[in-house]
Amino acid sequence: MLKRRFGYSVREYAIVLSAYITFSGEGEGDMKNLKVSFPNYMIGEDALKDLDKTCLTYGKNALIVGGKTALRKVKPKLEKTFEKSELKVTDYMYYGGECTYKNIEKIAKRYSINEIDMIIGVGGGKALDTAKGAADILNIPAFTVPTIAATCAATTSLSVVYTEKGDFHSFKFLNKPPICIFIDSEIISKAPKKYLWAGIGDTMAKHYESTFASRGDKLDHSCGMGIEISSMCVKPMLEYGHKALLDCKEDKSTFEIKQVILNNIISTGLVSMLVKEEYNGAIAHSLFYGLTILEHIENNHLHGEVVAYGVLVQLAMDDQREELHKLIKFYKGINLPTSLQDIGVKKNREYLEEVLEATVKGPDMKYLPYKVSKDMIYNAIEEVENIN
């Protein structure tokens, strides 16, 4: 039954443990009152067909917010869904090109809560985070329609907010996650392959970083469940990742693509929200942020691509040789970076000194099972280079 249920056939619904967690009141020990919300998701080539039926539970007027390309691709399917529906679209709004507090507030102020009952976010991570943030300000439901599978933004109960220049500003923690995630596998499979590809790297990092950061700690139920789920960020990728990328190149919506999409969007989102904030990053992400000091990194490379390389450095530094060699073999098969040369970086200690300094001082390095120095990071980089 479970195999049939989670085979992800067209228009398959599944309830996932995409948890939004709050603590309030008094309780025994460290556990106070715990509240967990469970968004739903739908995946398939016809995932948008019954969007109105789900949304009508929450009202009749929807504001749709998204990126220009995303709206252009999704609008025909949405209009077909709305043709004979009681759900009406108040407007299609461009999110502004960057998830900033200004753009979030602009959308929230455009219509009163008497004019819209919900916001439907359409697009990539920044568009979805902007839509979720605006819905949170208005205290109305948010629904998400991801058009690429590079991040877990469609699932999470937070928005990553940037400055007007595109630099990271802060996290906006939301009162609740989206009500439902409508994952149209046909639209995502026809998106540029690089997003699915980079998403694989970022998703796999979630397992290696969360298990490393939480090592030796006594885990509560939520964190323990998140860490266990994190294994789903790796195993399906090793099994389905290569074929999924080949199928994506041919614009096919296949079983393998759906498995990768679900892990990029859902599995990572679950881990992010179930584990403590301290477990959500480690060396791989800290090295990424350090490398962004080099201007060409953000200009020429995707986040998940560089984080994937950081995972190799973390494994080398932590003496996880078997995992390191397994990942290098997998990376080479799908062209994720396995050396500094692959991301346009010179192997030179002096050249990398500022990067190393930023890496060890990064917030993701504050909660690790042992102290990590610049020398340890550089020696691990040299080891990865030598293997290649």
Secondary structure in CASP SS format (residue, H / E / C, confidence):
PFRMAT SS
TARGET T0000
AUTHOR 0000-0000-0000
METHOD secondary structure of the structure
MODEL  1
M C 1.00
L H 1.00
K H 1.00
R H 1.00
R H 1.00
F C 1.00
G C 1.00
Y C 1.00
S C 1.00
V C 1.00
R C 1.00
E E 1.00
Y E 1.00
A E 1.00
I E 1.00
V C 1.00
L C 1.00
S C 1.00
A C 1.00
Y E 1.00
I E 1.00
T E 1.00
F E 1.00
S E 1.00
G C 1.00
E C 1.00
G C 1.00
E C 1.00
G C 1.00
D C 1.00
M C 1.00
K C 1.00
N E 1.00
L E 1.00
K E 1.00
V E 1.00
S E 1.00
F C 1.00
P C 1.00
N E 1.00
Y E 1.00
M E 1.00
I E 1.00
G E 1.00
E C 1.00
D C 1.00
A C 1.00
L C 1.00
K C 1.00
D C 1.00
L H 1.00
D H 1.00
K H 1.00
T H 1.00
C H 1.00
L H 1.00
T H 1.00
Y H 1.00
G C 1.00
K C 1.00
N E 1.00
A E 1.00
L E 1.00
I E 1.00
V E 1.00
G E 1.00
G C 1.00
K H 1.00
T H 1.00
A H 1.00
L H 1.00
R H 1.00
K H 1.00
V H 1.00
K H 1.00
P H 1.00
K H 1.00
L H 1.00
E H 1.00
K H 1.00
T H 1.00
F H 1.00
E C 1.00
K C 1.00
S C 1.00
E C 1.00
L C 1.00
K E 1.00
V E 1.00
T E 1.00
D E 1.00
Y E 1.00
M E 1.00
Y E 1.00
Y C 1.00
G C 1.00
G C 1.00
E C 1.00
C C 1.00
T C 1.00
Y H 1.00
K H 1.00
N H 1.00
I H 1.00
E H 1.00
K H 1.00
I H 1.00
A H 1.00
K H 1.00
R H 1.00
Y C 1.00
S C 1.00
I C 1.00
N C 1.00
E C 1.00
I C 1.00
D C 1.00
M E 1.00
I E 1.00
I E 1.00
G E 1.00
V E 1.00
G E 1.00
G C 1.00
G H 1.00
K H 1.00
A H 1.00
L H 1.00
D H 1.00
T H 1.00
A H 1.00
K H 1.00
G H 1.00
A H 1.00
A H 1.00
D H 1.00
I H 1.00
L H 1.00
N C 1.00
I C 1.00
P C 1.00
A E 1.00
F E 1.00
T E 1.00
V E 1.00
P E 1.00
T C 1.00
I C 1.00
A C 1.00
A C 1.00
T C 1.00
C C 1.00
A C 1.00
A C 1.00
T C 1.00
T C 1.00
S C 1.00
L E 1.00
S E 1.00
V E 1.00
V E 1.00
Y E 1.00
T C 1.00
E C 1.00
K C 1.00
G C 1.00
D C 1.00
F E 1.00
H E 1.00
S E 1.00
F E 1.00
K E 1.00
F E 1.00
L C 1.00
N C 1.00
K C 1.00
P C 1.00
P C 1.00
I C 1.00
C E 1.00
I E 1.00
F E 1.00
I E 1.00
D E 1.00
S H 1.00
E H 1.00
I H 1.00
I H 1.00
S H 1.00
K C 1.00
A C 1.00
P C 1.00
K H 1.00
K H 1.00
Y H 1.00
L H 1.00
W H 1.00
A H 1.00
G H 1.00
I H 1.00
G H 1.00
D H 1.00
T H 1.00
M H 1.00
A H 1.00
K H 1.00
H H 1.00
Y H 1.00
E H 1.00
S H 1.00
T H 1.00
F H 1.00
A H 1.00
S C 1.00
R C 1.00
G C 1.00
D C 1.00
K C 1.00
L C 1.00
D C 1.00
H H 1.00
S H 1.00
C H 1.00
G H 1.00
M H 1.00
G H 1.00
I H 1.00
E H 1.00
I H 1.00
S H 1.00
S H 1.00
M H 1.00
C H 1.00
V C 1.00
K H 1.00
P H 1.00
M H 1.00
L H 1.00
E H 1.00
Y H 1.00
G H 1.00
H H 1.00
K H 1.00
A H 1.00
L H 1.00
L H 1.00
D H 1.00
C H 1.00
K H 1.00
E C 1.00
D C 1.00
K C 1.00
S C 1.00
T C 1.00
F H 1.00
E H 1.00
I H 1.00
K H 1.00
Q H 1.00
V H 1.00
I H 1.00
L H 1.00
N H 1.00
N H 1.00
I H 1.00
I H 1.00
S H 1.00
T H 1.00
G H 1.00
L H 1.00
V H 1.00
S H 1.00
M H 1.00
L H 1.00
V C 1.00
K C 1.00
E H 1.00
E H 1.00
Y H 1.00
N C 1.00
G C 1.00
A C 1.00
I H 1.00
A H 1.00
H H 1.00
S H 1.00
L H 1.00
F H 1.00
Y H 1.00
G H 1.00
L H 1.00
T C 1.00
I C 1.00
L C 1.00
E H 1.00
H H 1.00
I H 1.00
E H 1.00
N H 1.00
N H 1.00
H C 1.00
L C 1.00
H H 1.00
G H 1.00
E H 1.00
V H 1.00
V H 1.00
A H 1.00
Y H 1.00
G H 1.00
V H 1.00
L H 1.00
V H 1.00
Q H 1.00
L H 1.00
A H 1.00
M H 1.00
D C 1.00
D C 1.00
Q C 1.00
R H 1.00
E H 1.00
E H 1.00
L H 1.00
H H 1.00
K H 1.00
L H 1.00
I H 1.00
K H 1.00
F H 1.00
Y H 1.00
K H 1.00
G H 1.00
I H 1.00
N C 1.00
L C 1.00
P C 1.00
T C 1.00
S C 1.00
L H 1.00
Q H 1.00
D H 1.00
I H 1.00
G C 1.00
V C 1.00
K C 1.00
K C 1.00
N C 1.00
R H 1.00
E H 1.00
Y H 1.00
L H 1.00
E H 1.00
E H 1.00
V H 1.00
L H 1.00
E H 1.00
A H 1.00
T H 1.00
V H 1.00
K H 1.00
G C 1.00
P H 1.00
D H 1.00
M H 1.00
K C 1.00
Y C 1.00
L C 1.00
P C 1.00
Y C 1.00
K C 1.00
V C 1.00
S C 1.00
K H 1.00
D H 1.00
M H 1.00
I H 1.00
Y H 1.00
N H 1.00
A H 1.00
I H 1.00
E H 1.00
E H 1.00
V H 1.00
E H 1.00
N H 1.00
I H 1.00
N C 1.00
END
